[in-house]
Amino acid sequence: MRLFVQSWFLSLLLITSLAAEDLCKITVIDAENGWPVPLVELKTTNEVRFHSDNGGVIAFDLPELMGREVWFSVEGHGYGVKPDGFGFRGIRLKPEPGKELIVKVNRDLPGKRLGRITGSGLYAESQRFGEHAEWTDQGILGCDSVQNAVHNGKMYWLWGDTTIAKYPLGLFHMLGATTDVRPLDSFEPPVTLRYDYFRDAKDKPRVVAKMPGSGPTWLNGFISLPDKDGHPKLCATYSKIKPPLTVYEMGLCVWNEESENFERFKVLWEKTDESPQPPPTVPQGHPVQYTDSEGEDSLLFGDPFPKLKCQPTFEAWQDPEKWQELDPQKTVPPKTGGQPITPHRGSIAWNAYRQKWVTVFTQFGEDSSILGELWYAEADSPLGPWADAVKVVTHNNYSFYNPKIHPEFTSEDSPVLLFEATYTAMFADHAIPTPRHNYNQVLYRLDLDGTWLSSAE
């Protein structure tokens, strides 16, 4: 059996090598630091589109254009090249079989794209050249909006609606997984993040929050809290959804450690003629723990800015009588002046390096993309005031929503801030979905010791 496996593997390498000889390898790199840049589109004049994978690689395979000068338009959502005399942003290359070409792109904003961390084909282009052969897909094609909580020494992950290969309708009751609390070996591309998905009897990734009632289940406000005996409880707020996006029930749910599923704990609201709208304040968003100047510990729920406050205990979390409604800041002034920015959704975190509370949020309503522009801002308190917002990520007619900061991934004193968000054509103006990348999580890095923050000091 071992001899058979070895022969099969050698045959596979030979086939890969022979196939690579017919391809032209195009690698996209950041002109500033030489890092590979994922998610850059090169498009020919006859509309054939190629996209760099997590290794920054494109496997060019058009025989009719081999050995000829080819103009490629370049679109990198914040990465690109200078326009020529006619205003075209692109490059001219001569692809040839077995040849490697380098494309250098300039980064326009502080956010550094590290790569896609969900979905399939993360290294699909690179693997055609025998690179990253150790990486294997995990059976998930795409997933929406992440939630995280540290619980019992692990990082727990939840995602919303999830795309799989076998049918257009995928998983709709929260995909779940765990990783180490610090799951990345490096904060430079290419990045790989492997999840330990909760699996069914057929060893397929499964849902973890199938609450009673029709329609999908969405979870929010994901947090691990101690009960009165000191035992940690993994908690969340659930919503039941009817098409197209109508919430008809909301409540609290708790993780069952034995079955590894969320179970309904308490119904907070059901849609009726007498109560047609959900309550304005429930434990939703990305929670943070906070100790104020008087030493009082509290739990804050917001998306991005806090809307609800309670004591950081399981008993306070489950009792609406112990919730305090907050009035979050509605807009944030940009550092460069001009119109205040209206946040859509996002998250906040304490940053020891800056000695500030920091936020990354999606702007609501901008000309280039209605939900594709991400901003960074700071405050002395999680309650604000938030000011000096800086645009850090941009998208050309594409959405990048529900950003989540990952302070746990780095050491407390690190100047590196990591965050992810959902890359999707949804809510954009007739955007063409990016193959493999659409409806997935993309990880970015901000260097908080960079000059881009100097004028905010």
Residue, then its C-alpha position, 0 to 999 in steps of 0.5 A: m500500500r505504501l509503495f502504491v501511495q508513493s507511486w501515485f504521489l510521484s505520478l501526481l507531481l509529474i502530471t502537475s509539472l508537465a501541466a505547469e510547462d504549458l502555463c505562464k505564471i504571473t505573480v502579483i506583488d506589493a511594490e512597497n514590500g514585495w509581499p504577494v497580493p491576493l485578490v487582484e484581477l487581470k482582465t484581457t481586452n476580450e474580457v477574460r478575467f484572472h484573479s490572484d490567489n493567496g500566494g499572489v499567483i495567477a496561472f495564465d492558460l490562454p493558448e491563443l494569447m501565448g507569445r503575444e503582447v497582451w494588455f491586462s486591465v488591473e483592478g485590486h480594490g485598493y491595489g493598482v497601477k498608475p493610469d496611462g495617457f488615456g486613463f487606462r489602468g493596466i499593464r502590457l505583458k508577453p505570456e509564454p509557456g513555462k515563463e514567470l512574470i512579475v506584476k508590481v502593484n501600488r497600495d493606496l491605503p493603510g490596510k494590507r491584504l493578507g488573504r482569504i481565510t475561508g472558502s475553497g481554492l485558496y491556493a488553486e492557482s499556485q497549486r497548478f505549479g506544484e506550490h502549496a501542495e500541502w494545503t487541502d480544502q475543507g469542504i466550504l465554498g463561502c460563508d458570511s459574517v464571522q462571530n468569535a469568542v474565546h472559551n475554555g482555552k480555544m477560539y470559537w468561530l461562527w459564520g452565517d449562511t454558508t455555501i457548499a458545492k452540492y446545491p445552491l442552498g447551503l448551510f443556514h443555521m450557523l457553521g461552527a469551528t474552533t482553532d487555537v486562540r492565536p491561530l496564525d504563525s505569521f502576519e505576512p502573506p501568504v496566510t493559511l488558517r485551518y479550522d477544526y469544524f464541527r462535523d456530522a456523522k459523514d464527517k462533513p462540516r455541520v451547523v450548530a444552531k438549528m433553533p425551532g421554527s422555519g427559516p435560517t437561524w442567525l447568531n450574534g453577540f457571541i461571548s463566554l461568561p462565568d455563571k455564579d459558580g464560576h463555570p464558563k457558559l458560551c452564549a449568543t443571541y439568536s434570530k429566526i429569519k423568514p424570506p427575504l430578511t424578516v426577523y420573526e423571533m429573537g432570543l438567547c441561546v447557550w452552548n451544550e458542551e456535550s452535544e456541541n450545539f446551541e440550545r434555545f435558552k429564552v425567547l425575548w420577542e416573537k412577532t405579533d400584531e401587538s408587537p410587530q418590531p423586535p426590541p431595540t436593545v438586545p445583546q447583539g454585535h461584537p461584545v467587549q469587556y471594559t473596566d471604567s475609571e472607578g474599577e467597575d467591570s462591564l460588558l458592552f455590546g455594539d456594532p460597532f459602538p456600544k448599545l447595551k451594557c450589563q455586568p459580565t456574568f451569565e446571570a446579568w446577560q440573561d436578565p433584561e432587567k439588568w441591561q442598560e441601554l446606551d446611545p451610541q455615536k451616530t457619525v465619526p469625523p474624518k481626520t482630514g475634515g469634511q463630511p462625518i462618516t456614518p458607520h454601518r457595522g464593525s467592532i471595537a477593541w482595546n489596543a495596548y500599543r496605542q493605549k486607545w480603544v480602536t474601531v474598524f467599521t464599514q461606511f454606509g453609503e459611499d459613491s465607489s461602493i455602498l458598503g465597501e469602504l472601511w475606516y479606522a478610528e480611536a477613542d479614550s473610552p469605548l463609549g467615545p467620543w470617536a474621532d479622526a477616522v482614516k479610510v483604510v480599505t476600499h472597494n470598487n463597486y463591491s461590498f466588504y461588510n461586518p468587519k471583526i477585529h482580532p486582538e487575540f491573534t497578536s501579543e498585547d503590545s504588538p503594533v499589528l492590528l488584524f481584522e477580517a470582513t465579508y467580501t461579497a457582490m451583494f448590495a453592490d451595483h450589478a457587480i460581477p462576483t469574483p470567482r472563488h473569492n465571493y462571499n468569503q472572509v478576507l483578512y487585513r493588517l494595519d500597522l499602528d506604528g505607521t506614518w499614516l497615523s502620525s497626524a492624529e497624534 
